[in-house]
């Protein structure tokens, strides 16, 4: 669906070719990004209409079900605390692997 959006059309006009697939994949966090933009703009508790307005301004269509789920999960919560909790969870996740083997002597 993103390929038919106004944002994708603008990208094609600017670059003269079809947007790479990774551009569409970046839209997975679109609701969160729009919510954060609304908060940065001074709206302490953005509504579905506020988030939708931001997404519409860049030619992105919101997913109503996902948006309502996001807003429900953030309702009554301090965003700074939510972000801090998420950061703590990510810090506890394993994120490495073993080092590579040494080179053989010859």
Secondary structure as UniProt FT lines:
FT   HELIX           2..4
FT   HELIX           6..15
FT   HELIX           21..25
FT   HELIX           26..29
FT   HELIX           30..40
FT   TURN            41..42
FT   TURN            44..45
FT   HELIX           48..57
FT   TURN            58..59
FT   HELIX           64..74
FT   TURN            75..76
FT   HELIX           79..91
//
